[in-house]
Amino acid sequence: MLFTSTTQFAVLGLVLIAGWLFGLASHPGGRKWRTRYATERDAHAAQVKDTETKLAAAQTRIAELERENQRLASAQPVAAAPVVERAPYRPVATSAARPAYPAGERRGWFDFGNRVSTNG
């Protein structure tokens, strides 16, 4: 066996306690974690303050829009301007060009309509 006597167990306990004390002495004391926590706490506080500022601005804007809506709802309607009758449309000049196809014989888009095929 590795440890057989009481003296060996006492030395093992002493070495374990010495190692624990050495580890505590060489540890930075949590300074790194405290600085990280403080940084995170400050960032969170800034984000909460920014959110509250935006919320207050939005609530102010909502109140302003509700007042404007109430004002417009209670206002007298504006009388519509009378509609002026326009003269009927009359073309300025008639075209002298003749149509491409006689009336009623207009072909399809790609000239496929009413075509004599070779298939019979």
N, C-alpha and C positions, 0 to 999 in steps of 0.2 A: 504494500500500500504506500501511497504517497506520504500521508501524514499519519504517524503512528503514535507519537508521544504528545503529552500535554504541552511540553515546551514548544514543539513544532506548531501546534494549534495557536499558542499564544503569540508566537512570532508571525504566523499568518494573519491573525487579527490585528496585530500591531502594524504590519505592512499595509493591510487594507485601510486602516484608519489613517496612516501616514499618507497614503495615496489620495484618500478623500480630502485631507487637509491641503495637500499640495495642489490638487485640482481646484479647490476653492480659492487658494491664494493666487493661482495663475489665471483665474477666470477674470474677464474684464469687468465683471460686476453688472452685466446687463446694460451697459452704456449704449451699445449698438441698438438694442431693442427699445430702450427708452427714447433714443433719438428718432427711430423709425415710427414709434407710437406717437410722439409729439408731432412729427411731420404729417402723419395721417390724420391726427386729430385737428390740426390746423387746416388741412385741405378739406376735411369734412365740414368744418365750421364755415369756411369760405363758400363752399357749395350750398350749404343751407341758407346762408345770408343772401346769396345770389338768387336762389329759388324764391325766397320770401320777397325779394325786391321785384322780381318778375311777376309774382302772383299779385302783389299790391298794385303794380302798374296795370295788369290785366283787369283787376277788379275796378280800378278807377276808370278805365276805358269802357267797361261794361256799364257802369253807372252813367257815364256820359252818353253812351248810345241809347240807354233806356230813357233818359231825359229827352233826348232828341226825338225818339220814337213817340213819346207822349206828346211832345209839342206838335209834331207833324200829324198825329192822329186827331188832335183837337183843333187844328187849323181849318179855316174855311177853304173849301175847294176852289181852285182857280178856274175861272170861266174859260171855256175853250174858244179859240179864235174862230170866227165864221169861215167855213170852207168856201173857197172861190171856185165857181164852175169853170172848167177849162173848155176851150173850143175843141170839137172833135178833131182827131188826127187827119191830116190831109197831106199826102206825099207831095214833096216839093217838085219833083220831076219824075215822069214815068220813064221806064227803061225802054230803049229801042232795040235791045238785044232779043233775038228769037230764042225760044226754049230749045234745049238740046234734044228733047224727044217730043213728039206730038202728044197732046193731051190724052191720058189714059194708057199710054204705051211705055211708061217709064220702066226701065229694066232694074234688076236687083243691084245690090252693092258691088258685087264682082262680076256682074253681067252673066250670072248663072241661070236666071229665070227664063223660061220659054225657049230653051236652046235645043236645037235638034241634035240628038246624040247619034253616034255611030253604032250603038248597041241595039238600036231598033226601037 
